[in-house]
Amino acid sequence: MKFAPLAIIAASFLVTGCASVSMASKEESAQAKQFNAPAAKNAGLYVYRNSFVGGALKKDIWVDGKCLGESAADVFFYTQVEGGKMIKVSTESEFSPNDLELKVDSGKNYFVRQYIKMGVFVGGAGVEQMTEEQGKADIAKLEMAKPGSCSGAKS
């Protein structure tokens, strides 16, 4: 019973609060929201987080083992990857990484949503592919984060 108040505080921290990350300029964000076709032989990749749950948590996002950045609530990242191959989008969770593999075709944009899930000690994260229609609608309400360093080493 001694841990009950601590558990309640920890759970409320997962649901509320707001983490901050370095943001791209308004112009860069607006440009990315035009959803233009990527450069030749590339695919566009949007990775975003739009859930209220876990607003105080920052979670790393990796693409093919390279750091895309540290996410926070209501932000998105945009990057281009080589088209015509499988890519792996990963995020950190409480005990192990969560990965999503998808085949990307040149000239197309892809949308991946990162979501926060409850954990034993801290909140974890997962990633899921979204439809183009849903991804565009979600990202229209968000602002773009600067790609940057991740907090942990990718295993």
Backbone as numpy.savetxt, mean C-alpha at the origin, in Angstrom:
# Nx Ny Nz CAx CAy CAz Cx Cy Cz
-6.72 -10.68 33.83 -7.53 -9.48 33.83 -6.68 -8.22 33.83
-5.44 -8.32 34.28 -4.58 -7.15 34.30 -4.30 -6.64 32.90
-4.36 -7.52 31.92 -4.03 -7.14 30.56 -5.22 -6.60 29.78
-6.41 -6.72 30.31 -7.61 -6.25 29.60 -7.55 -4.77 29.26
-7.20 -3.88 30.21 -7.12 -2.45 29.84 -6.06 -2.19 28.77
-4.93 -2.90 28.86 -3.88 -2.74 27.87 -4.35 -3.19 26.50
-5.07 -4.29 26.44 -5.60 -4.80 25.17 -6.60 -3.82 24.56
-7.42 -3.21 25.39 -8.40 -2.23 24.90 -7.68 -1.01 24.34
-6.66 -0.54 25.02 -5.89 0.61 24.53 -5.20 0.27 23.22
-4.59 -0.90 23.15 -3.91 -1.32 21.92 -4.88 -1.43 20.76
-6.05 -1.99 21.00 -7.06 -2.13 19.94 -7.55 -0.77 19.48
-7.73 0.16 20.40 -8.20 1.49 19.99 -7.13 2.21 19.19
-5.86 1.96 19.49 -4.76 2.56 18.73 -4.76 2.03 17.29
-5.12 0.78 17.12 -5.20 0.19 15.79 -6.30 0.83 14.95
-7.38 1.21 15.58 -8.53 1.72 14.86 -8.42 3.23 14.63
-7.79 3.93 15.52 -7.73 5.39 15.42 -6.31 5.87 15.21
-6.15 7.18 15.21 -4.83 7.75 15.06 -4.50 7.93 13.60
-3.36 8.56 13.36 -2.99 8.83 11.98 -1.48 8.86 11.86
-0.94 7.98 11.04 0.49 7.98 10.78 0.76 8.92 9.62
1.95 9.48 9.59 2.28 10.36 8.47 3.50 9.84 7.74
3.50 10.05 6.44 4.62 9.69 5.57 4.90 10.88 4.67
6.05 10.88 4.02 6.39 11.97 3.10 5.46 11.90 1.88
4.91 13.04 1.56 3.94 13.10 0.47 4.55 13.72 -0.79
4.08 13.26 -1.93 4.44 13.86 -3.21 3.72 15.21 -3.33
4.12 16.00 -4.29 3.45 17.29 -4.49 2.03 17.08 -5.00
1.20 18.09 -4.83 -0.18 18.03 -5.34 -0.17 17.82 -6.85
0.79 18.43 -7.53 0.88 18.29 -8.99 1.20 16.85 -9.39
2.17 16.22 -8.68 2.51 14.83 -8.97 1.33 13.91 -8.71
0.62 14.18 -7.62 -0.55 13.38 -7.28 -1.63 13.51 -8.35
-1.89 14.75 -8.77 -2.90 15.00 -9.81 -2.51 14.33 -11.13
-1.24 14.37 -11.47 -0.75 13.73 -12.70 -0.98 12.22 -12.65
-0.65 11.61 -11.52 -0.83 10.15 -11.38 -2.30 9.77 -11.46
-3.17 10.66 -10.99 -4.62 10.38 -11.00 -5.24 10.51 -12.39
-4.45 10.88 -13.38 -4.95 10.89 -14.76 -4.93 9.49 -15.36
-4.24 8.57 -14.70 -4.19 7.16 -15.08 -3.76 6.96 -16.53
-2.75 7.73 -16.95 -2.22 7.61 -18.31 -1.56 6.24 -18.50
-1.44 5.84 -19.75 -0.75 4.59 -20.06 0.72 4.72 -19.67
1.31 3.66 -19.16 2.73 3.71 -18.78 3.64 3.77 -20.01
4.91 4.00 -19.79 5.90 4.04 -20.87 5.92 2.70 -21.61
6.41 2.72 -22.82 6.48 1.51 -23.65 7.16 0.37 -22.89
6.62 -0.82 -23.04 7.11 -2.06 -22.44 6.94 -2.12 -20.92
6.25 -1.13 -20.36 6.03 -1.11 -18.91 4.55 -1.27 -18.58
4.30 -1.61 -17.33 2.96 -1.61 -16.77 2.97 -0.62 -15.61
1.83 0.04 -15.39 1.70 0.96 -14.27 1.17 0.20 -13.06
1.68 0.52 -11.90 1.25 -0.15 -10.68 0.89 0.90 -9.63
-0.36 0.87 -9.22 -0.86 1.71 -8.14 -1.06 0.82 -6.93
-0.45 1.20 -5.81 -0.64 0.48 -4.56 -1.17 1.50 -3.56
-2.29 1.18 -2.92 -2.93 2.17 -2.05 -3.50 1.56 -0.79
-3.76 2.45 0.16 -4.39 2.06 1.42 -5.46 3.09 1.73
-6.70 2.63 1.85 -7.82 3.55 2.05 -8.73 3.17 3.21
-8.27 2.31 4.09 -9.14 1.90 5.20 -8.88 2.75 6.43
-9.93 2.96 7.19 -9.84 3.71 8.44 -9.13 2.90 9.51
-9.31 1.60 9.48 -8.70 0.72 10.49 -7.18 0.80 10.37
-6.52 0.94 11.50 -5.06 0.97 11.52 -4.45 2.27 11.07
-5.18 3.35 11.20 -4.69 4.65 10.74 -3.38 5.07 11.37
-3.07 4.56 12.56 -1.84 4.94 13.24 -0.65 4.08 12.83
-0.89 3.08 12.00 0.17 2.17 11.60 0.75 2.54 10.25
2.07 2.41 10.13 2.75 2.53 8.84 3.24 1.13 8.49
3.06 0.74 7.23 3.45 -0.60 6.81 4.24 -0.53 5.50
5.35 -1.28 5.45 6.18 -1.31 4.26 5.48 -2.00 3.10
5.79 -1.52 1.90 5.32 -2.15 0.66 6.54 -2.40 -0.21
6.63 -3.61 -0.75 7.77 -4.03 -1.56 7.24 -4.52 -2.92
7.97 -4.22 -3.98 7.64 -4.73 -5.31 8.88 -5.47 -5.81
8.72 -6.75 -6.03 9.83 -7.62 -6.44 11.05 -7.45 -5.54
10.80 -7.36 -4.23 11.88 -7.29 -3.27 12.49 -5.91 -3.08
12.01 -4.92 -3.81 12.53 -3.55 -3.68 11.51 -2.68 -2.96
11.99 -1.86 -2.06 11.11 -1.02 -1.27 10.38 -0.01 -2.15
9.06 -0.01 -2.09 8.26 1.02 -2.75 8.07 2.18 -1.78
7.84 1.87 -0.52 7.68 2.90 0.48 6.92 2.38 1.68
6.74 3.28 2.62 6.03 2.98 3.84 4.66 3.65 3.73
3.61 2.86 3.82 2.27 3.40 3.63 1.68 3.93 4.93
0.68 4.75 4.76 -0.14 5.24 5.86 -1.57 5.27 5.34
-2.50 5.59 6.20 -3.90 5.65 5.78 -4.09 6.73 4.70
-4.92 6.43 3.73 -5.35 7.37 2.69 -4.23 7.87 1.78
-3.29 7.00 1.46 -2.23 7.35 0.51 -2.12 6.28 -0.57
-1.50 6.68 -1.69 -1.21 5.71 -2.74 0.20 5.95 -3.27
0.74 4.92 -3.89 2.02 4.97 -4.59 1.77 4.64 -6.04
2.58 5.22 -6.91 2.54 4.84 -8.32 3.96 4.56 -8.78
4.12 3.46 -9.48 5.41 3.12 -10.06 5.17 2.36 -11.36
6.20 2.25 -12.16 6.12 1.45 -13.37 7.03 0.25 -13.23
6.57 -0.88 -13.73 7.32 -2.13 -13.68 7.40 -2.68 -15.09
8.32 -3.58 -15.31 8.47 -4.20 -16.62 7.23 -5.03 -16.94
6.66 -4.80 -18.11 5.46 -5.53 -18.51 5.79 -6.92 -19.03
4.76 -7.75 -19.14 4.90 -9.08 -19.71 5.52 -10.09 -18.77
5.42 -9.87 -17.47 6.02 -10.81 -16.53 5.20 -10.85 -15.24
5.57 -11.77 -14.37 4.97 -11.85 -13.04 5.72 -10.90 -12.12
4.96 -10.20 -11.28 5.58 -9.37 -10.25 5.03 -9.80 -8.90
5.75 -9.44 -7.85 5.29 -9.76 -6.51 5.21 -8.47 -5.70
4.02 -8.20 -5.18 3.80 -7.06 -4.28 3.68 -7.65 -2.88
4.49 -7.13 -1.97 4.54 -7.68 -0.61 4.30 -6.57 0.41
3.78 -6.96 1.54 3.64 -6.05 2.67 3.95 -6.81 3.94
4.33 -6.07 4.96 4.69 -6.72 6.21 3.44 -7.06 7.01
3.54 -8.14 7.74 2.48 -8.52 8.64 3.12 -8.82 9.98
2.34 -9.31 10.90 2.87 -9.50 12.24 3.96 -10.56 12.30
3.77 -11.67 11.62 4.72 -12.77 11.72 5.45 -13.09 10.42
4.92 -12.68 9.29 5.56 -12.99 8.01 5.04 -12.03 6.95
5.76 -11.92 5.84 5.26 -11.06 4.77 4.00 -11.65 4.12
3.18 -10.79 3.59 2.04 -11.22 2.79 2.31 -10.78 1.36
2.20 -11.71 0.44 2.57 -11.47 -0.95 1.37 -11.64 -1.88
1.42 -10.89 -2.97 0.46 -11.03 -4.06 1.26 -11.09 -5.34
1.10 -12.18 -6.08 1.76 -12.30 -7.37 0.74 -12.05 -8.46
1.14 -11.22 -9.45 0.24 -10.98 -10.57 1.03 -10.78 -11.84
0.43 -11.21 -12.93 1.04 -11.03 -14.24 0.61 -9.67 -14.76
1.59 -8.88 -15.19 1.30 -7.53 -15.67 1.64 -7.45 -17.15
0.74 -6.88 -17.91 0.95 -6.70 -19.34 1.39 -5.28 -19.63
2.26 -5.11 -20.60 2.71 -3.79 -21.01 1.53 -2.93 -21.43
1.60 -1.65 -21.09 0.58 -0.70 -21.51 -0.65 -0.62 -20.63
-0.72 -1.42 -19.58 -1.89 -1.43 -18.70 -1.52 -0.96 -17.29
-2.52 -0.48 -16.58 -2.36 -0.11 -15.18 -3.01 -1.17 -14.29
-2.38 -1.42 -13.16 -2.86 -2.41 -12.20 -3.02 -1.74 -10.83
-3.98 -2.23 -10.06 -4.34 -1.61 -8.80 -4.31 -2.65 -7.68
-3.55 -2.35 -6.63 -3.41 -3.25 -5.49 -3.75 -2.45 -4.23
-4.65 -2.99 -3.44 -5.04 -2.35 -2.18 -4.35 -3.05 -1.03
-3.73 -2.27 -0.17 -3.17 -2.78 1.07 -4.23 -2.55 2.15
-4.44 -3.54 2.99 -5.41 -3.40 4.07 -4.78 -3.85 5.38
-5.28 -3.30 6.47 -4.78 -3.62 7.79 -5.70 -4.66 8.41
-5.08 -5.63 9.08 -5.87 -6.65 9.77 -5.36 -6.79 11.20
-6.23 -7.21 12.06 -5.88 -7.36 13.47 -4.82 -8.44 13.64
-3.95 -8.23 14.62 -2.92 -9.20 14.94 -2.95 -9.52 16.42
-2.03 -10.34 16.86 -1.95 -10.70 18.27 -1.33 -9.54 19.06
-0.20 -8.99 18.55 0.50 -7.92 19.25 0.38 -6.58 18.52
0.48 -6.61 17.21 0.33 -5.39 16.39 -0.52 -5.75 15.18
-1.02 -4.75 14.52 -1.81 -5.01 13.31 -0.92 -5.49 12.18
-1.42 -6.41 11.41 -0.72 -6.88 10.23 -1.29 -6.20 9.00
-0.83 -6.61 7.84 -1.33 -6.04 6.60 -1.40 -7.13 5.54
-2.28 -6.92 4.59 -2.41 -7.81 3.45 -2.53 -6.98 2.19
-2.44 -7.62 1.03 -2.59 -6.95 -0.25 -3.52 -7.75 -1.14
-4.32 -7.05 -1.92 -5.24 -7.71 -2.84 -5.37 -6.88 -4.11
-5.51 -7.58 -5.24 -5.69 -6.88 -6.51 -7.13 -6.38 -6.61
-7.28 -5.17 -7.11 -8.60 -4.57 -7.29 -8.86 -4.39 -8.78
-10.12 -4.27 -9.16 -10.44 -3.99 -10.55 -9.98 -2.58 -10.89
-9.80 -2.33 -12.16 -9.39 -0.99 -12.59 -10.43 0.05 -12.18
-11.70 -0.28 -12.37 -12.78 0.64 -12.02 -12.75 0.99 -10.52
-12.64 -0.03 -9.67 -12.62 0.21 -8.23 -11.35 0.94 -7.82
-10.22 0.55 -8.38 -8.95 1.19 -8.05 -8.95 2.67 -8.38
-9.43 3.02 -9.55 -9.50 4.44 -9.94 -10.42 5.22 -9.01
-11.56 4.65 -8.67 -12.51 5.32 -7.77 -11.89 5.53 -6.39
-11.19 4.53 -5.89 -10.56 4.65 -4.56 -9.44 5.69 -4.58
-8.57 5.62 -5.58 -7.41 6.51 -5.63 -7.81 7.96 -5.85
-8.93 8.20 -6.49 -9.39 9.58 -6.71 -9.56 10.32 -5.38
-9.78 9.60 -4.30 -10.02 10.20 -2.98 -8.74 10.30 -2.13
-7.62 9.81 -2.65 -6.38 9.71 -1.87 -5.33 10.68 -2.40
-4.23 10.80 -1.67 -3.09 11.60 -2.11 -1.87 10.70 -2.24
-0.97 11.07 -3.14 0.19 10.24 -3.44 1.32 10.47 -2.44
1.88 9.37 -1.97 3.05 9.41 -1.09 4.30 9.32 -1.95
5.39 9.88 -1.43 6.67 9.77 -2.12 7.21 8.36 -1.91
7.72 7.77 -2.99 8.41 6.50 -2.77 9.57 6.77 -1.82
9.90 5.82 -1.01 10.96 6.09 -0.06 11.45 4.85 0.63
12.08 5.07 1.73 12.69 3.96 2.45 11.64 3.22 3.28
11.89 1.95 3.44 11.05 1.13 4.27 11.69 1.01 5.65
10.88 0.71 6.64 11.37 0.68 8.02 12.13 -0.62 8.34
11.78 -1.69 7.66 12.41 -2.98 7.96 13.08 -3.57 6.74
13.93 -4.54 6.95 14.61 -5.22 5.86 13.71 -6.28 5.28
13.68 -6.40 3.99 12.86 -7.41 3.32 13.56 -8.74 3.42
12.80 -9.73 3.86 13.39 -11.07 3.97 13.15 -11.88 2.73
